[in-house]
């Protein structure tokens, strides 16, 4: 039996540094747009969660859950005390909390997954080991799942689960930044260094 051995450098085609200029420009624009989106999300987190939690007592939960009662607990305030929320006579799947969590999950599953699916495809062409590329592709999705789980847990179990947003968000945020640095360095600086 003759075994076919695939050289790691040719397993997926040319690496990013070997892509033609239009391909590098496309990847750079994808990175730019995804970075703007991630920056907007970070700004929203700062304005919506961090500032009110540490420096204000704004009750802006009505927009999220449809109720001003127990606003800090419903929003998932970092320091909220668990309070007895008045149960509505409506079935569970018709409650404001369930509908909010479902909408949040729906939007973020598609949005965050879309970002990391696209970034993952580009990561496939990085000049890095298979193990490194595997971790760079898989870890952001784990972060997204942790982040989304925190929404359900903080609403239906205890507000303290708000803290899960931090490791989830940090995981996909840090991996995103690492991927961007690796991609930009490989496309624009390693190729330039090779030409010198």
C-alpha positions in Angstrom: 0.0 0.0 0.0 1.4 3.4 -1.0 0.5 6.1 1.4 0.1 9.6 0.1 1.9 12.2 2.3 0.7 15.7 2.0 3.3 18.3 2.8 1.9 20.7 5.5 2.8 23.8 3.4 0.6 22.6 0.5 -2.4 21.2 2.4 -4.6 24.2 1.7 -2.9 26.0 -1.1 -0.9 29.2 -0.9 -0.5 30.9 2.5 -1.8 34.5 3.0 1.6 35.9 2.3 1.6 34.3 -1.2 -1.9 35.5 -2.1 -2.2 38.0 -5.0 -2.7 41.7 -4.2 -6.5 41.6 -4.7 -6.8 38.7 -2.3 -4.8 40.6 0.3 -6.9 43.7 -0.1 -10.1 41.7 0.3 -8.9 40.0 3.5 -7.7 43.4 4.8 -11.1 44.9 4.1 -12.8 42.0 5.8 -10.5 42.5 8.8 -11.2 46.2 8.9 -15.0 45.8 8.8 -15.0 43.0 11.4 -12.8 45.2 13.6 -15.2 48.1 13.3 -18.1 45.8 14.3 -16.1 44.4 17.3 -15.2 48.0 18.3 -18.9 49.0 18.1 -19.8 46.0 20.3 -17.2 46.9 22.8 -18.5 50.5 22.9 -22.0 49.2 23.5 -20.8 47.0 26.3 -19.0 49.9 28.0 -22.0 52.3 27.6 -24.8 49.8 28.3 -23.2 47.5 31.0 -20.0 48.8 32.5 -20.8 52.5 33.0 -24.3 52.0 34.5 -23.0 49.2 36.7 -20.1 51.1 38.2 -21.1 54.8 37.8 -24.8 55.0 37.5 -28.2 53.8 38.6 -30.0 54.1 35.3 -32.9 51.7 34.8 -32.9 51.2 31.1 -34.1 47.7 31.2 -37.6 48.4 29.9 -36.3 48.3 26.4 -34.8 44.8 27.0 -37.4 43.1 29.2 -40.4 45.3 28.9 -40.4 46.0 32.7 -39.0 48.7 34.9 -39.4 46.5 38.0 -36.3 45.0 39.3 -34.4 46.7 36.5 -30.9 45.9 37.8 -31.6 42.3 38.4 -33.3 41.8 35.0 -30.6 43.6 33.1 -27.9 41.5 34.8 -26.3 44.2 36.8 -22.9 43.1 38.1 -23.9 43.8 41.7 -27.6 43.1 41.5 -29.2 41.3 44.4 -31.5 38.5 43.5 -35.0 39.7 43.9 -38.3 38.0 43.6 -39.6 38.9 40.1 -43.3 39.0 39.8 -44.3 36.0 37.7 -46.8 36.6 35.0 -49.7 34.3 34.3 -48.4 33.9 30.7 -46.7 30.6 29.8 -42.9 30.6 30.1 -42.3 30.9 26.3 -44.5 34.0 26.3 -42.7 35.9 29.1 -40.8 39.1 28.3 -37.6 37.5 29.7 -37.8 34.5 27.5 -38.5 36.6 24.4 -35.6 38.9 25.2 -33.2 36.0 25.7 -34.4 34.3 22.5 -34.0 37.5 20.4 -30.6 38.2 21.9 -29.4 34.6 21.2 -30.8 34.7 17.7 -29.1 37.9 16.7 -25.8 37.1 18.4 -25.6 33.5 17.2 -25.8 34.6 13.6 -23.7 37.8 14.0 -20.9 36.4 16.1 -20.8 33.1 14.3 -20.6 34.9 11.0 -17.6 36.9 12.1 -15.7 33.8 13.3 -16.8 31.6 10.3 -15.3 34.2 8.0 -12.2 34.8 10.1 -11.8 31.0 10.4 -11.8 30.5 6.7 -8.9 33.1 6.5 -7.1 31.4 9.4 -7.0 28.2 7.4 -4.5 29.9 5.1 -2.2 31.3 7.8 1.3 30.1 7.8 1.0 28.4 11.2 0.8 24.8 12.5 -2.4 22.8 12.2 -2.7 22.8 16.0 -2.4 26.6 16.2 -5.0 27.1 13.4 -7.3 24.6 15.0 -7.3 26.5 18.3 -7.7 29.9 16.6 -10.7 28.6 14.8 -12.4 26.7 17.7 -11.8 29.0 20.7 -13.9 32.0 19.6 -16.9 29.8 19.2 -16.5 28.5 22.7 -16.3 32.1 23.9 -19.5 32.9 22.0 -21.3 29.9 23.6 -20.2 31.0 27.1 -21.3 34.6 26.4 -24.7 33.4 25.2 -25.1 31.0 28.1 -24.6 33.8 30.5 -27.6 35.7 29.1 -29.9 32.7 29.9 -28.3 31.9 33.2 -28.4 35.5 34.5 -32.1 35.9 33.6 -33.4 32.5 34.7 -31.0 31.3 37.4 -29.1 34.2 39.1 -27.9 37.7 38.1 -24.3 36.7 39.2 -24.0 34.7 35.9 -23.5 38.2 34.3 -19.9 37.6 35.2 -19.7 34.9 32.5 -19.8 37.6 29.9 -16.3 38.5 30.9 -14.5 35.2 30.1 -16.7 34.5 27.1 -16.1 38.0 25.6 -12.4 38.0 26.5 -11.9 34.6 24.9 -13.4 35.6 21.5 -12.1 39.2 21.7 -8.5 38.2 22.4 -8.5 35.4 19.7 -10.0 38.0 17.2 -7.1 40.4 18.0 -4.5 37.6 17.7 -5.9 36.5 14.4 -5.9 40.1 13.0 -2.3 40.7 14.1 -1.2 37.3 12.6 -3.1 38.0 9.3 -1.9 41.5 8.8 1.7 40.7 9.7 1.7 37.7 7.4 0.1 39.5 4.4 1.8 42.8 4.5 5.0 42.5 6.5 6.4 39.0 6.0 6.1 39.4 2.2 7.7 42.8 2.3 10.5 41.4 4.5 11.0 38.5 1.9 11.4 41.0 -1.0 14.1 43.0 0.8 
